[in-house]
Every structure is written in structure tokens, then in C-alpha cells.
Amino acid sequence: MSDRHTSATVLLTHAVGLHARPSVKLTKLAKTFRSTIELGLSPDGPWIDAKSIVKVMGAKVPQGTNLHIRAAGGDADTAVAALIDLVERDFDEAGADAAGG
């Protein structure tokens, strides 16, 4: 069976955008999948490797950005769904910045 290709878009709502902690969480999750996973700030790209912390942090994605995620490979559907879920859960950091005082 041929490789799967899938994509989705999610609104980045994290207060400071895709900074260090969210970038690390995103790339760590992306690396758990065999598929090629890329992020884009528009449907037409440019696309960056979601498994590269340097590239993800270098994109400096601000809050309020529609983050486009695409994947190709046997687990592409699962990979995109997991990354969308992570972003929608605010990287499991709800209240983390406020709690720090």
C-alpha cells in the first residue's frame, strides 16, 4: 500500500506563540512518528521540517497564526491528528505561565 498523505490546519492560541517549550514538545511528538511531517504558515508553504527544533523555533510563529501541518507516510493520519491535538491542548501548558508568578 502506498504512503498516506494528510494535512490539517490549527489555530495557534498559545500566549507567546511557538516559543521554546511548545517547540520542543511539538518536535518531540513529531519525532515519534515515521512519517515526514512539515509545518507551514500558509497552505502553500514554505514548509519546514517539524522534527527540527532549530527550524521550528526559527519560524517564530506568533499567537493567532493558522499553523498548517502536513505529513506523508504510513502513520501520516495519526501524526497530524496528534500534532493538532497537542496545539489544541495549548501544549498542555494552560496556566503554566500564570502559575509561575
N, C-alpha and C positions, 0 to 999 in steps of 0.2 A: 504494500500500500504506500502511496506517495506521502510526502511530508504534508502536514497540515499548515495552513496559513490563516491567521486570525488577527484581528485588530479591534481596538476599542478606544474610547475617549473618556477621560475622567477629569473633573474639575479639581484642581489642587487648592484646597482650602486651608492648608497649614499656615499658621500666622506669619511665619517668616519664609515661606516658600520651601523649595527643595534645598535646604542648607545641610550642614554636616550630618546630623543624626538621621534625618529622613533619607538622605542619600545613601548612607551606609546600610540602613535597613532595606532599602529598595534593591541595592546591588547584591546584598547577601541573599535576599529572596530570589532574585533573578538567577543567581549562580546555582541554585538548587535544581534548575531545570536544564534539560539537554538542548532545548530549542534555542535558536538565535533570537534574542529579544532586543528590540530597539525602541527608543523614545524619540518623539518629535514634538516640536512646539506648534506645528501646523500639519495638516493631513499630507502635505507634500514634502515634509521634511524641512531642513536637513535632519537626518536621523543619526542618533548616537547609540553606541553600544551600552545597553542597560546594565551590563556586567562590569563596566569600567567605572570605578569610583571617581577617577580623575575626570573622565568625560562627563559624568552625571553632575558632579559638583561644578565643573567648569561651565555648564549650561546656565547656571544661575537663574533657575526657573522661579519666578516670583509667585506669590499668592494670587489666586484668581486666574491662573493660566489653565487653559484646556490642554491637558497632557495627553498626547496620542501615544498609544502603546501598540506595537505590532510584534508578532512572533511567527517563526517558521520552524517546524519540526514536529516530531511525534507527540509532544506534550504541549503544543502551542496554545490550545484552548485553555488548558489548566493553568498554564503560566500567565496568560493575560488575565484570566479571572482572578488569580491570586494577587497579582500586582494591583489590579483595580480595587480589590477588596482592601488591600493594605492602605492605599491612598484614601479610600472612603472611610476607613477607620482612623484617619488622621495619624497614621503611622504608630498607632497605639500610644500617642503622646497627649491625649486630651487632658488638659490641666497640668501637664508636666512643667511647662514654663511658669505658670501662675503659682504652682506649688513650691517652686524653688525660691520664691520671695523676691 
